[in-house]
Amino acid sequence: MKLHHVQISMPAGAEDEARRFYGDALGLREVQKPPSLVGRGGCWFRAYDGDVIVAEIHLGVDSPFRPANKAHPGLVCESLDELEAVAERIERGTYEVSWAERDTFEGYARFHARDGFGNRIEVMTPTE
């Protein structure tokens, strides 16, 4: 068994904000939803390593919407340089990045950010 995707809630009609964070700031590529699911709203994003999908996040409309306070996806960068570049891109997008727990997960450096809806995202890289 392997993980196909993680679903994150978003408010109705906020797809442009989802694209701004997950596409522009986080650097994921938006992909088309299947025709049978388009009418539900939301949007889907992927990360690739060459032609291989390595992460997939589905943003789905939830009403009433409440951001995930603790639950979160954890995305892995290949290097500290990539991790820092992602953090800088997120900050340039005017989102807050927290390095408060940078060294609290053995074997990884990491930061947390919040998307435009308040959902938590963790981005990390191995330190060894």
MMTF fields as JSON, N, C-alpha, C and O atoms, coordinates in Angstrom:
{
  "mmtfVersion": "1.0.0",
  "mmtfProducer": "UNKNOWN",
  "numBonds": 511,
  "numAtoms": 512,
  "numGroups": 128,
  "numChains": 1,
  "numModels": 1,
  "chainsPerModel": [1],
  "groupsPerChain": [128],
  "chainIdList": ["A"],
  "bondAtomList": [4, 2, 8, 6, 12, 10, 16, 14, 20, 18, 24, 22, 28, 26, 32, 30, 36, 34, 40, 38, 44, 42, 48, 46, 52, 50, 56, 54, 60, 58, 64, 62, 68, 66, 72, 70, 76, 74, 80, 78, 84, 82, 88, 86, 92, 90, 96, 94, 100, 98, 104, 102, 108, 106, 112, 110, 116, 114, 120, 118, 124, 122, 128, 126, 132, 130, 136, 134, 140, 138, 144, 142, 148, 146, 152, 150, 156, 154, 160, 158, 164, 162, 168, 166, 172, 170, 176, 174, 180, 178, 184, 182, 188, 186, 192, 190, 196, 194, 200, 198, 204, 202, 208, 206, 212, 210, 216, 214, 220, 218, 224, 222, 228, 226, 232, 230, 236, 234, 240, 238, 244, 242, 248, 246, 252, 250, 256, 254, 260, 258, 264, 262, 268, 266, 272, 270, 276, 274, 280, 278, 284, 282, 288, 286, 292, 290, 296, 294, 300, 298, 304, 302, 308, 306, 312, 310, 316, 314, 320, 318, 324, 322, 328, 326, 332, 330, 336, 334, 340, 338, 344, 342, 348, 346, 352, 350, 356, 354, 360, 358, 364, 362, 368, 366, 372, 370, 376, 374, 380, 378, 384, 382, 388, 386, 392, 390, 396, 394, 400, 398, 404, 402, 408, 406, 412, 410, 416, 414, 420, 418, 424, 422, 428, 426, 432, 430, 436, 434, 440, 438, 444, 442, 448, 446, 452, 450, 456, 454, 460, 458, 464, 462, 468, 466, 472, 470, 476, 474, 480, 478, 484, 482, 488, 486, 492, 490, 496, 494, 500, 498, 504, 502, 508, 506],
  "bondOrderList": [1, 1, 1, 1, 1, 1, 1, 1, 1, 1, 1, 1, 1, 1, 1, 1, 1, 1, 1, 1, 1, 1, 1, 1, 1, 1, 1, 1, 1, 1, 1, 1, 1, 1, 1, 1, 1, 1, 1, 1, 1, 1, 1, 1, 1, 1, 1, 1, 1, 1, 1, 1, 1, 1, 1, 1, 1, 1, 1, 1, 1, 1, 1, 1, 1, 1, 1, 1, 1, 1, 1, 1, 1, 1, 1, 1, 1, 1, 1, 1, 1, 1, 1, 1, 1, 1, 1, 1, 1, 1, 1, 1, 1, 1, 1, 1, 1, 1, 1, 1, 1, 1, 1, 1, 1, 1, 1, 1, 1, 1, 1, 1, 1, 1, 1, 1, 1, 1, 1, 1, 1, 1, 1, 1, 1, 1, 1],
  "groupList": [{"groupName": "MET", "atomNameList": ["N", "CA", "C", "O"], "elementList": ["N", "C", "C", "O"], "formalChargeList": [0, 0, 0, 0], "bondAtomList": [1, 0, 2, 1, 3, 2], "bondOrderList": [1, 1, 2], "singleLetterCode": "M", "chemCompType": "L-PEPTIDE LINKING"}, {"groupName": "LYS", "atomNameList": ["N", "CA", "C", "O"], "elementList": ["N", "C", "C", "O"], "formalChargeList": [0, 0, 0, 0], "bondAtomList": [1, 0, 2, 1, 3, 2], "bondOrderList": [1, 1, 2], "singleLetterCode": "K", "chemCompType": "L-PEPTIDE LINKING"}, {"groupName": "LEU", "atomNameList": ["N", "CA", "C", "O"], "elementList": ["N", "C", "C", "O"], "formalChargeList": [0, 0, 0, 0], "bondAtomList": [1, 0, 2, 1, 3, 2], "bondOrderList": [1, 1, 2], "singleLetterCode": "L", "chemCompType": "L-PEPTIDE LINKING"}, {"groupName": "HIS", "atomNameList": ["N", "CA", "C", "O"], "elementList": ["N", "C", "C", "O"], "formalChargeList": [0, 0, 0, 0], "bondAtomList": [1, 0, 2, 1, 3, 2], "bondOrderList": [1, 1, 2], "singleLetterCode": "H", "chemCompType": "L-PEPTIDE LINKING"}, {"groupName": "VAL", "atomNameList": ["N", "CA", "C", "O"], "elementList": ["N", "C", "C", "O"], "formalChargeList": [0, 0, 0, 0], "bondAtomList": [1, 0, 2, 1, 3, 2], "bondOrderList": [1, 1, 2], "singleLetterCode": "V", "chemCompType": "L-PEPTIDE LINKING"}, {"groupName": "GLN", "atomNameList": ["N", "CA", "C", "O"], "elementList": ["N", "C", "C", "O"], "formalChargeList": [0, 0, 0, 0], "bondAtomList": [1, 0, 2, 1, 3, 2], "bondOrderList": [1, 1, 2], "singleLetterCode": "Q", "chemCompType": "L-PEPTIDE LINKING"}, {"groupName": "ILE", "atomNameList": ["N", "CA", "C", "O"], "elementList": ["N", "C", "C", "O"], "formalChargeList": [0, 0, 0, 0], "bondAtomList": [1, 0, 2, 1, 3, 2], "bondOrderList": [1, 1, 2], "singleLetterCode": "I", "chemCompType": "L-PEPTIDE LINKING"}, {"groupName": "SER", "atomNameList": ["N", "CA", "C", "O"], "elementList": ["N", "C", "C", "O"], "formalChargeList": [0, 0, 0, 0], "bondAtomList": [1, 0, 2, 1, 3, 2], "bondOrderList": [1, 1, 2], "singleLetterCode": "S", "chemCompType": "L-PEPTIDE LINKING"}, {"groupName": "PRO", "atomNameList": ["N", "CA", "C", "O"], "elementList": ["N", "C", "C", "O"], "formalChargeList": [0, 0, 0, 0], "bondAtomList": [1, 0, 2, 1, 3, 2], "bondOrderList": [1, 1, 2], "singleLetterCode": "P", "chemCompType": "L-PEPTIDE LINKING"}, {"groupName": "ALA", "atomNameList": ["N", "CA", "C", "O"], "elementList": ["N", "C", "C", "O"], "formalChargeList": [0, 0, 0, 0], "bondAtomList": [1, 0, 2, 1, 3, 2], "bondOrderList": [1, 1, 2], "singleLetterCode": "A", "chemCompType": "L-PEPTIDE LINKING"}, {"groupName": "GLY", "atomNameList": ["N", "CA", "C", "O"], "elementList": ["N", "C", "C", "O"], "formalChargeList": [0, 0, 0, 0], "bondAtomList": [1, 0, 2, 1, 3, 2], "bondOrderList": [1, 1, 2], "singleLetterCode": "G", "chemCompType": "PEPTIDE LINKING"}, {"groupName": "GLU", "atomNameList": ["N", "CA", "C", "O"], "elementList": ["N", "C", "C", "O"], "formalChargeList": [0, 0, 0, 0], "bondAtomList": [1, 0, 2, 1, 3, 2], "bondOrderList": [1, 1, 2], "singleLetterCode": "E", "chemCompType": "L-PEPTIDE LINKING"}, {"groupName": "ASP", "atomNameList": ["N", "CA", "C", "O"], "elementList": ["N", "C", "C", "O"], "formalChargeList": [0, 0, 0, 0], "bondAtomList": [1, 0, 2, 1, 3, 2], "bondOrderList": [1, 1, 2], "singleLetterCode": "D", "chemCompType": "L-PEPTIDE LINKING"}, {"groupName": "ARG", "atomNameList": ["N", "CA", "C", "O"], "elementList": ["N", "C", "C", "O"], "formalChargeList": [0, 0, 0, 0], "bondAtomList": [1, 0, 2, 1, 3, 2], "bondOrderList": [1, 1, 2], "singleLetterCode": "R", "chemCompType": "L-PEPTIDE LINKING"}, {"groupName": "PHE", "atomNameList": ["N", "CA", "C", "O"], "elementList": ["N", "C", "C", "O"], "formalChargeList": [0, 0, 0, 0], "bondAtomList": [1, 0, 2, 1, 3, 2], "bondOrderList": [1, 1, 2], "singleLetterCode": "F", "chemCompType": "L-PEPTIDE LINKING"}, {"groupName": "TYR", "atomNameList": ["N", "CA", "C", "O"], "elementList": ["N", "C", "C", "O"], "formalChargeList": [0, 0, 0, 0], "bondAtomList": [1, 0, 2, 1, 3, 2], "bondOrderList": [1, 1, 2], "singleLetterCode": "Y", "chemCompType": "L-PEPTIDE LINKING"}, {"groupName": "CYS", "atomNameList": ["N", "CA", "C", "O"], "elementList": ["N", "C", "C", "O"], "formalChargeList": [0, 0, 0, 0], "bondAtomList": [1, 0, 2, 1, 3, 2], "bondOrderList": [1, 1, 2], "singleLetterCode": "C", "chemCompType": "L-PEPTIDE LINKING"}, {"groupName": "TRP", "atomNameList": ["N", "CA", "C", "O"], "elementList": ["N", "C", "C", "O"], "formalChargeList": [0, 0, 0, 0], "bondAtomList": [1, 0, 2, 1, 3, 2], "bondOrderList": [1, 1, 2], "singleLetterCode": "W", "chemCompType": "L-PEPTIDE LINKING"}, {"groupName": "ASN", "atomNameList": ["N", "CA", "C", "O"], "elementList": ["N", "C", "C", "O"], "formalChargeList": [0, 0, 0, 0], "bondAtomList": [1, 0, 2, 1, 3, 2], "bondOrderList": [1, 1, 2], "singleLetterCode": "N", "chemCompType": "L-PEPTIDE LINKING"}, {"groupName": "THR", "atomNameList": ["N", "CA", "C", "O"], "elementList": ["N", "C", "C", "O"], "formalChargeList": [0, 0, 0, 0], "bondAtomList": [1, 0, 2, 1, 3, 2], "bondOrderList": [1, 1, 2], "singleLetterCode": "T", "chemCompType": "L-PEPTIDE LINKING"}],
  "groupTypeList": [0, 1, 2, 3, 3, 4, 5, 6, 7, 0, 8, 9, 10, 9, 11, 12, 11, 9, 13, 13, 14, 15, 10, 12, 9, 2, 10, 2, 13, 11, 4, 5, 1, 8, 8, 7, 2, 4, 10, 13, 10, 10, 16, 17, 14, 13, 9, 15, 12, 10, 12, 4, 6, 4, 9, 11, 6, 3, 2, 10, 4, 12, 7, 8, 14, 13, 8, 9, 18, 1, 9, 3, 8, 10, 2, 4, 16, 11, 7, 2, 12, 11, 2, 11, 9, 4, 9, 11, 13, 6, 11, 13, 10, 19, 15, 11, 4, 7, 17, 9, 11, 13, 12, 19, 14, 11, 10, 15, 9, 13, 14, 3, 9, 13, 12, 10, 14, 10, 18, 13, 6, 11, 4, 0, 19, 8, 19, 11],
  "groupIdList": [1, 2, 3, 4, 5, 6, 7, 8, 9, 10, 11, 12, 13, 14, 15, 16, 17, 18, 19, 20, 21, 22, 23, 24, 25, 26, 27, 28, 29, 30, 31, 32, 33, 34, 35, 36, 37, 38, 39, 40, 41, 42, 43, 44, 45, 46, 47, 48, 49, 50, 51, 52, 53, 54, 55, 56, 57, 58, 59, 60, 61, 62, 63, 64, 65, 66, 67, 68, 69, 70, 71, 72, 73, 74, 75, 76, 77, 78, 79, 80, 81, 82, 83, 84, 85, 86, 87, 88, 89, 90, 91, 92, 93, 94, 95, 96, 97, 98, 99, 100, 101, 102, 103, 104, 105, 106, 107, 108, 109, 110, 111, 112, 113, 114, 115, 116, 117, 118, 119, 120, 121, 122, 123, 124, 125, 126, 127, 128],
  "secStructList": [7, 7, 7, 7, 7, 3, 3, 3, 3, 3, 7, 6, 6, 7, 2, 2, 2, 2, 0, 0, 0, 0, 0, 0, 0, 6, 7, 7, 3, 3, 3, 7, 7, 7, 6, 6, 6, 4, 4, 4, 7, 7, 3, 3, 3, 3, 3, 3, 3, 6, 6, 3, 3, 3, 3, 3, 3, 3, 3, 3, 3, 7, 1, 1, 7, 7, 7, 7, 1, 1, 7, 7, 7, 3, 3, 3, 7, 1, 1, 2, 2, 2, 2, 2, 2, 2, 2, 2, 2, 2, 2, 2, 6, 6, 7, 7, 3, 3, 7, 6, 6, 6, 6, 1, 1, 6, 6, 3, 3, 3, 3, 3, 3, 3, 7, 6, 6, 1, 7, 3, 3, 3, 3, 3, 3, 3, 7, 7],
  "xCoordList": [0.84, 0.0, 0.893, 1.965, 0.441, 1.158, 0.152, -1.014, 0.6, -0.26, -0.518, 0.419, -1.767, -2.115, -2.158, -1.584, -2.837, -2.942, -3.347, -3.743, -3.235, -3.731, -4.775, -4.555, -5.913, -6.958, -6.898, -6.796, -6.963, -6.962, -8.222, -8.585, -8.88, -10.105, -9.813, -8.785, -10.749, -10.686, -12.095, -13.047, -12.252, -13.581, -14.033, -13.205, -15.33, -15.898, -15.449, -15.382, -15.144, -14.812, -13.422, -13.129, -12.552, -11.22, -10.105, -8.964, -10.43, -9.438, -8.245, -7.115, -8.477, -7.351, -6.351, -5.142, -6.848, -5.948, -5.209, -4.025, -5.895, -5.229, -4.108, -3.02, -4.358, -3.323, -2.148, -0.994, -2.441, -1.382, -0.446, 0.771, -1.012, -0.153, 0.46, 1.683, -0.374, 0.132, 0.896, 1.857, 0.479, 1.17, 2.342, 3.492, 2.042, 3.086, 4.074, 5.282, 3.582, 4.471, 5.127, 6.339, 4.34, 4.892, 5.592, 6.508, 5.168, 5.854, 5.297, 5.97, 4.07, 3.451, 2.778, 2.459, 2.567, 1.938, 0.462, 0.116, -0.406, -1.839, -2.134, -1.589, -3.004, -3.457, -4.978, -5.645, -5.509, -6.954, -7.601, -7.097, -8.727, -9.524, -10.28, -10.544, -10.632, -11.455, -12.785, -13.314, -13.324, -14.576, -15.71, -16.515, -15.776, -16.858, -16.74, -17.71, -15.565, -15.347, -15.22, -15.177, -15.161, -14.944, -16.031, -15.732, -17.266, -18.385, -18.354, -19.11, -17.51, -17.424, -16.576, -16.567, -15.868, -14.949, -13.631, -13.424, -12.748, -11.429, -10.463, -10.808, -9.245, -8.225, -7.177, -7.04, -6.453, -5.462, -4.072, -3.904, -3.07, -1.68, -0.787, -1.066, 0.304, 1.276, 2.699, 2.99, 3.569, 5.014, 5.547, 5.085, 6.508, 7.092, 8.596, 9.255, 9.118, 10.551, 10.722, 10.556, 11.051, 11.028, 9.572, 8.76, 9.25, 7.879, 7.108, 5.942, 7.755, 7.143, 6.46, 7.065, 5.203, 4.481, 4.993, 4.963, 5.467, 6.01, 5.152, 5.328, 4.23, 3.3, 2.068, 2.163, 0.913, -0.317, -1.187, -1.435, -1.648, -2.514, -3.793, -3.755, -4.923, -6.228, -6.813, -6.921, -7.186, -7.881, -9.359, -9.796, -10.133, -11.551, -12.381, -12.02, -13.484, -14.375, -15.061, -15.609, -15.024, -15.659, -16.527, -16.064, -17.789, -18.702, -19.495, -20.199, -19.403, -18.624, -17.133, -16.731, -16.344, -14.904, -14.272, -14.607, -13.341, -12.483, -11.091, -10.951, -10.062, -8.713, -8.236, -8.641, -7.37, -6.747, -5.673, -4.719, -5.827, -4.901, -3.623, -2.525, -3.758, -2.596, -2.318, -1.165, -3.364, -3.19, -2.525, -2.822, -1.618, -0.897, -0.176, 0.17, 0.057, 0.957, 2.395, 2.679, 3.286, 4.715, 5.393, 5.401, 5.954, 6.608, 8.122, 8.644, 8.822, 10.271, 11.013, 10.722, 11.973, 12.885, 14.151, 14.461, 14.874, 16.085, 17.296, 18.242, 17.284, 18.476, 18.075, 16.953, 19.025, 18.811, 18.645, 17.845, 19.401, 19.254, 17.836, 17.249, 17.288, 15.914, 14.92, 13.982, 15.122, 14.234, 14.219, 13.152, 15.385, 15.465, 14.874, 14.274, 15.036, 14.459, 12.93, 12.266, 12.379, 10.916, 10.423, 9.421, 11.115, 10.73, 10.751, 9.835, 11.778, 11.871, 10.739, 10.174, 10.403, 9.311, 7.978, 7.157, 7.764, 6.541, 6.476, 5.433, 7.583, 7.606, 7.397, 6.721, 7.971, 7.746, 6.271, 5.788, 5.567, 4.13, 3.317, 2.086, 4.001, 3.432, 2.782, 1.874, 3.245, 2.799, 3.858, 5.045, 3.423, 4.335, 5.0, 4.348, 6.283, 7.062, 7.614, 8.145, 7.491, 8.032, 9.111, 8.881, 10.289, 11.407, 11.517, 12.53, 10.516, 10.57, 10.857, 11.471, 10.431, 10.668, 11.696, 11.686, 12.57, 13.549, 14.295, 14.422, 14.777, 15.634, 14.986, 15.695, 13.658, 12.98, 12.53, 11.9, 12.835, 12.5, 13.829, 14.397, 14.319, 15.647, 15.837, 14.993, 16.968, 17.319, 16.773, 17.025, 16.026, 15.426, 15.566, 15.572, 15.679, 15.479, 14.125, 13.776, 13.355, 12.005, 11.482, 12.013, 10.433, 9.674, 8.19, 7.808, 7.377, 5.929, 5.446, 6.019, 4.393, 3.749, 2.245, 1.779, 1.509, 0.038, -0.371, 0.093, -1.256, -1.771, -2.686, -2.869, -3.253, -4.101, -5.4, -6.153, -5.677, -6.895, -6.603, -7.526, -5.304, -4.911, -4.525, -4.213, -4.534, -4.111, -2.599, -1.862, -2.143, -0.719, -0.055, -0.631, 1.164, 1.972, 3.37, 3.919, 3.947, 5.324, 6.193, 5.817, 7.361, 8.32, 9.641, 10.081, 10.273, 11.439, 12.473, 12.195, 13.681, 14.732, 15.586, 15.795, 16.089, 16.988, 18.276, 18.781, 18.803, 20.046, 21.251, 22.38, 21.044, 22.162, 22.343, 23.236],
  "yCoordList": [-1.167, 0.0, 1.24, 1.241, 2.298, 3.57, 4.708, 4.519, 5.869, 7.041, 7.63, 7.827, 7.909, 8.539, 10.06, 10.764, 10.576, 12.028, 12.358, 11.491, 13.633, 14.181, 15.217, 16.026, 15.201, 16.197, 17.261, 16.953, 18.519, 19.663, 20.468, 20.663, 20.929, 21.704, 23.147, 23.714, 23.723, 25.135, 25.686, 24.92, 27.0, 27.588, 27.616, 27.615, 27.641, 27.708, 28.981, 30.052, 28.847, 29.997, 30.557, 31.639, 29.866, 30.397, 29.711, 29.645, 29.207, 28.507, 29.392, 28.905, 30.679, 31.557, 31.663, 31.687, 31.727, 31.761, 30.434, 30.417, 29.324, 28.015, 27.969, 27.47, 28.476, 28.501, 29.386, 29.058, 30.501, 31.43, 30.766, 30.927, 30.004, 29.358, 28.07, 27.939, 27.123, 25.794, 25.795, 25.042, 26.632, 26.717, 27.678, 27.281, 28.951, 29.984, 29.9, 29.84, 29.893, 29.953, 28.605, 28.538, 27.539, 26.228, 25.583, 24.779, 25.93, 25.428, 24.137, 23.476, 23.756, 22.558, 22.908, 24.069, 21.899, 22.094, 21.718, 20.624, 22.634, 22.319, 21.324, 21.421, 20.368, 19.385, 19.432, 19.805, 19.053, 19.05, 17.96, 16.841, 18.314, 17.318, 16.497, 16.988, 15.258, 14.476, 15.195, 15.844, 15.089, 15.785, 15.527, 16.42, 14.336, 14.007, 14.751, 14.804, 15.333, 16.024, 17.543, 18.243, 18.059, 19.492, 20.331, 21.383, 19.897, 20.667, 20.855, 21.67, 20.132, 20.246, 21.429, 21.766, 22.059, 23.132, 22.568, 21.354, 23.444, 23.026, 22.867, 23.145, 22.418, 22.2, 21.222, 21.025, 20.625, 19.597, 20.041, 20.728, 19.627, 19.987, 18.769, 17.864, 18.763, 17.661, 18.191, 19.285, 17.372, 17.565, 16.375, 15.247, 16.636, 15.603, 15.51, 16.493, 14.307, 14.074, 13.506, 12.304, 14.362, 13.947, 13.747, 14.667, 12.54, 12.219, 11.496, 11.147, 11.269, 10.505, 11.463, 12.432, 11.18, 11.968, 11.556, 10.376, 12.529, 12.225, 12.781, 12.395, 13.681, 14.209, 14.729, 15.279, 14.548, 15.073, 15.592, 14.895, 16.833, 17.467, 17.898, 18.598, 17.472, 17.877, 18.912, 18.658, 20.057, 21.075, 20.901, 21.069, 20.564, 20.32, 21.308, 21.677, 21.727, 22.688, 22.019, 20.924, 22.692, 22.204, 23.336, 24.462, 23.012, 24.031, 23.454, 22.46, 24.037, 25.238, 24.905, 23.813, 25.858, 25.659, 25.955, 26.94, 25.078, 25.309, 24.808, 23.673, 25.629, 25.18, 24.075, 24.001, 23.224, 22.179, 22.828, 23.409, 22.73, 23.37, 22.556, 23.112, 21.253, 20.396, 19.456, 19.285, 18.849, 17.934, 18.688, 19.859, 18.007, 18.677, 17.679, 16.587, 18.041, 17.232, 17.61, 18.754, 16.657, 16.898, 16.645, 15.516, 17.676, 17.583, 17.571, 18.292, 16.758, 16.591, 17.196, 16.887, 18.061, 18.63, 17.777, 17.067, 17.857, 17.047, 17.618, 16.886, 18.918, 19.526, 20.705, 21.207, 21.133, 22.318, 23.558, 24.439, 23.624, 24.753, 24.819, 25.898, 23.681, 23.653, 24.04, 24.794, 23.523, 23.854, 25.365, 25.96, 25.976, 27.412, 28.212, 29.264, 27.725, 28.402, 28.354, 29.333, 27.228, 27.109, 28.07, 28.758, 28.123, 29.045, 30.493, 31.262, 30.857, 32.225, 32.521, 33.614, 31.557, 31.753, 31.923, 32.752, 31.149, 31.272, 32.651, 33.304, 33.089, 34.412, 35.53, 36.516, 35.385, 36.385, 36.45, 37.491, 35.355, 35.325, 35.935, 35.915, 36.479, 37.143, 36.164, 36.535, 34.922, 33.937, 33.825, 34.039, 33.494, 33.363, 31.989, 30.972, 31.974, 30.742, 30.713, 31.713, 29.563, 29.408, 28.334, 27.189, 28.734, 27.801, 27.386, 26.805, 27.663, 27.409, 25.945, 25.652, 25.032, 23.603, 23.038, 21.842, 23.881, 23.511, 22.211, 21.344, 22.075, 20.934, 20.01, 19.34, 19.96, 19.148, 17.783, 17.032, 17.444, 16.146, 15.543, 15.948, 14.566, 14.001, 13.585, 12.908, 14.008, 13.64, 14.583, 14.382, 15.614, 16.545, 17.982, 18.259, 18.891, 20.328, 20.63, 20.068, 21.526, 21.755, 23.123, 23.797, 23.513, 24.698, 24.392, 23.434, 25.224, 25.136, 26.447, 27.507, 26.362, 27.538, 27.308, 26.194, 28.363, 28.282, 28.786, 29.83, 28.022, 28.496, 29.693, 30.11, 30.239, 31.415, 31.182, 32.125, 29.926, 29.575, 29.23, 29.013, 29.177, 28.836, 27.39, 26.996, 26.566, 25.169, 25.091, 25.863, 24.162, 23.985, 23.106, 22.114, 23.481, 22.731, 22.6, 23.573, 21.403, 21.179, 20.873, 20.075, 21.513, 21.257, 20.923, 21.634, 19.835, 19.326, 18.777, 18.575, 18.538, 17.886, 17.065, 17.461, 15.913, 15.133, 15.909, 16.625, 15.755, 16.444, 15.518, 15.967, 14.268, 13.313, 12.751, 11.934],
  "zCoordList": [0.0, 0.0, 0.0, 0.605, -0.685, -0.658, -0.651, -0.996, -0.264, -0.156, -1.539, -2.313, -1.851, -3.124, -2.999, -3.831, -1.961, -1.777, -0.349, 0.43, -0.038, 1.226, 0.854, -0.048, 1.542, 1.295, 2.381, 3.568, 1.956, 2.86, 2.571, 1.411, 3.612, 3.446, 3.076, 3.447, 2.335, 1.962, 1.896, 1.74, 2.011, 1.875, 0.412, -0.5, 0.2, -1.146, -1.854, -1.251, -3.14, -3.971, -3.772, -4.281, -3.051, -2.731, -3.529, -3.071, -4.708, -5.518, -5.887, -5.943, -6.139, -6.485, -5.34, -5.572, -4.103, -2.945, -2.81, -2.475, -3.069, -3.027, -4.059, -3.77, -5.239, -6.291, -5.885, -6.162, -5.231, -4.809, -3.809, -3.9, -2.832, -1.846, -2.39, -2.436, -2.8, -3.162, -4.483, -4.644, -5.425, -6.701, -6.661, -6.85, -6.412, -6.482, -5.32, -5.547, -4.086, -2.918, -2.619, -2.414, -2.592, -2.25, -3.449, -3.274, -4.65, -5.848, -6.415, -7.207, -6.025, -6.588, -7.91, -8.168, -8.74, -10.047, -9.96, -9.513, -10.392, -10.402, -11.513, -12.613, -11.211, -12.199, -12.268, -11.303, -13.408, -13.592, -12.749, -12.65, -12.147, -11.439, -12.481, -13.579, -12.154, -13.084, -13.34, -12.437, -14.544, -14.881, -13.882, -13.619, -13.335, -12.398, -11.075, -10.319, -10.772, -9.498, -9.631, -8.62, -10.846, -11.051, -10.392, -9.827, -10.449, -9.914, -8.409, -7.88, -7.713, -6.25, -5.801, -4.617, -6.722, -6.362, -5.868, -5.872, -5.447, -4.981, -6.136, -7.285, -5.834, -6.854, -6.322, -5.114, -7.245, -6.924, -7.356, -8.364, -6.561, -6.832, -6.684, -5.897, -7.464, -7.406, -7.401, -7.884, -6.837, -6.954, -7.74, -7.57, -8.588, -9.436, -9.208, -8.869, -9.402, -9.52, -10.918, -11.13, -11.865, -13.271, -13.678, -13.582, -14.132, -14.521, -13.425, -13.61, -12.284, -11.195, -10.21, -9.752, -9.895, -8.891, -7.52, -7.173, -6.736, -5.411, -4.276, -3.12, -4.596, -3.591, -4.314, -5.412, -3.687, -4.259, -3.125, -2.141, -3.282, -2.292, -2.994, -4.005, -2.446, -2.966, -2.018, -0.819, -2.529, -1.75, -2.04, -3.178, -1.013, -1.178, -0.374, 0.744, -0.95, -0.295, 0.879, 0.757, 2.017, 3.234, 3.789, 3.967, 4.057, 4.568, 5.733, 5.555, 6.902, 7.178, 7.224, 7.627, 6.807, 6.768, 8.117, 8.775, 8.523, 9.689, 9.319, 8.864, 9.504, 9.155, 10.09, 11.249, 9.562, 10.369, 11.232, 10.714, 12.525, 13.453, 13.629, 13.601, 13.808, 14.057, 12.88, 12.485, 12.318, 11.182, 10.033, 9.797, 9.314, 8.239, 7.35, 7.8, 6.09, 5.269, 5.591, 5.946, 5.467, 5.628, 4.29, 3.8, 3.704, 2.404, 2.602, 3.452, 1.821, 1.986, 0.805, -0.35, 1.108, 0.112, 0.075, 1.031, -1.036, -1.178, -0.46, -0.171, -0.167, 0.432, 1.304, 1.231, 2.131, 2.951, 2.071, 2.382, 0.972, 0.048, -0.512, -0.588, -0.901, -1.427, -0.335, -0.59, 0.886, 2.001, 2.243, 2.39, 2.285, 2.521, 1.367, 1.588, 0.135, -1.028, -0.984, -1.326, -0.568, -0.439, 0.639, 0.443, 1.769, 2.845, 2.352, 2.643, 1.618, 1.089, 0.114, 0.136, -0.743, -1.707, -0.974, -1.365, 0.078, 0.867, 1.524, 1.503, 2.101, 2.725, 1.709, 2.005, 0.512, -0.544, -0.926, -1.372, -0.755, -1.016, 0.106, 0.071, 1.105, 2.291, 3.266, 4.009, 3.264, 4.243, 5.334, 5.086, 6.523, 7.659, 7.659, 7.422, 7.923, 8.066, 9.48, 9.964, 10.149, 11.503, 11.509, 11.12, 11.958, 12.148, 13.612, 14.0, 14.432, 15.877, 16.199, 17.225, 15.352, 15.591, 14.615, 14.323, 14.119, 13.1, 13.421, 12.557, 14.626, 14.982, 16.01, 16.76, 16.061, 17.072, 16.557, 17.301, 15.312, 14.734, 14.29, 13.276, 15.062, 14.838, 13.38, 12.794, 12.812, 11.447, 10.383, 9.195, 10.791, 9.83, 10.296, 11.495, 9.342, 9.569, 8.944, 7.906, 9.581, 9.076, 9.454, 10.337, 8.766, 9.137, 8.955, 8.282, 9.567, 9.394, 8.8, 9.049, 8.018, 7.443, 7.499, 7.739, 7.277, 7.197, 5.821, 5.361, 5.167, 3.884, 4.119, 5.263, 3.077, 3.195, 3.928, 4.173, 4.286, 5.021, 6.471, 7.256, 6.839, 8.203, 8.401, 9.525, 7.335, 7.446, 7.607, 6.994, 8.43, 8.726, 7.664, 7.219, 7.263, 6.305, 6.898, 7.416, 6.824, 7.28, 6.069, 5.21, 6.005, 4.937, 5.614, 6.517, 5.17, 5.881, 4.911, 3.729, 5.437, 4.67, 5.612, 6.758, 5.146, 6.013, 6.293, 5.429, 7.522, 7.883, 7.809, 8.009, 7.533, 7.478, 6.098, 5.876]
}
